[in-house]
Amino acid sequence: MIKQIFINLPVDNVEKSMHFYAELGFIVNPEFTDENQKCMVWSDHIYIMLQSQNMFRSYIKKQMPDQKAYQSASYTLPVESYEKVNAIMEGGLKAGGTEPISMIDEGFMQVRTIEDLDGHTWGFIHLDMKKFRNR
């Protein structure tokens, strides 16, 4: 059985958002991409669908919160090293993202948080399991 997650995110500008997520390390999947949505792949199991506001609204019935004013869901992706966390963040910040909170460093775990161009929040985490088990 295939287990994948597709996260649908409403965005103001699909092209700019595609560039932002590419700077974080996501790769465009042209099979699920058109002018109204861009499919961005993190791994074989994690996909983000960057959808125009109109496309996203076409299939929901609830009112949408302003992601820049209100926090809703946040997403966290693990990476293999603290250096990788920093490299991802550098790319995202250069592409227009913001870092809403300071890095969390608990010795065995480092987390940095970035907010995308539309206010969606992502954490990038490195967890050193050896340090975690020995604490």
N, C-alpha and C positions, 0 to 999 in steps of 0.2 A: 504494500500500500504506500502510495506517495503521500508524504506529510509535508506540506508547504504552508507558508503564511503569506497572504497578500494584504498589505496595509494600504488602504485608500486614503490619500491626503488631498484635500482641496487646496489649490494654490492659485495665486493671482496671475502668475506668468509661468506657463509650463516650460518654456525655453530657459528662462533664468533659473528656475528651480532645478531643471535637469543639469545645468552647469554646476550649480551648488552641490548637488548630490554626487556628481562625478568627481568633484574636488574632495569629497569625503571618502571616495574609493568605490562608490557604486558604479556599475556598468550598465549601459543602456541595452535593453532587450528589444530589438526592433520588431519582433513578432507581435508584441502586445503594445506597440507604440504607434500613435497617429497624432494629428494636430491637436486633439483634445486631451490626450493623456500620454505620459511617458512612463514606461515600465523600467524601473531601476532595480538592478539585482545586487544584493549584498553577498548572497551565497546560493547554493543549490536549493535552499529551503526558504530564503527570506527575500521577498519582492516588495517594492514600494510602487504603488500606482499614483503618480503625480497627476491629478485630474484638474482640469479647469473648473472654476467655481460653477459655471453653468452645467457642466457634465455631472459634477458631484451632486448638485441640487436637483438634477433631473430624476433621481431615484430615491431621495430621502423626503420624508414628510415633516421632520422636526426642524425647528429653528436652529441655525448654526451659530455657535458662539464665536466671538472675535478671538482668534487664537493669540493675538498679540496682547489682548487685555485680560483674558482668562486662561487659566491652566486647565487642560482636560487630561488626556492621556499623555504619558511620556514613554519613550522607548529606550532600551539600553542594549547595546551590542558589545559582546566581549571581543577583545583582540589579544594577540599573543605577547605583547610587551608594552611597557610604559612608553618606550620610544615611539611605538606605533600609535598609541593614544595621542601623543603630542603631534606627530606628523599629520594625523587625521584632523586634529583641531586646527593646526596651522593652515591647512588647505581650506577648511570650512570658514575660518575667520577671514582669509584673503578673498573668499568668494562672497562675502557679505553677511555671514552669520555673526551672531553675538554670543558671548559667554556670560549667561545670566548669573551664575554662581561660581565661586572659587572652586578650584580643584579640591577633591576630598582625597586625603592620603592617610590610610590607616596602617601603613607599613606593609601589610599583605595585599592591599587593594588600593588602586588608584582609579578615580573616576573624574572625568571632565565632561561638562555638559555644554551643548551648543544648541542655540535656537536658530532654526532656519529662517528664510526670508519671509515666511508667513506666520512665524510664531510657534511652529511645531518643535517640540523639545526632544533632543536625543542625548543619551549618555553613552560615552565610550569608556569601557572598563577593562582594566587588566587586573586579574586575580592570580596571585602567586600561591598555588595550592600548597606548596611545601611550607611556605611561611605561615599560611593559614592554619595548617595542621599543627605546627610547632608553637603556636602562640599561647 
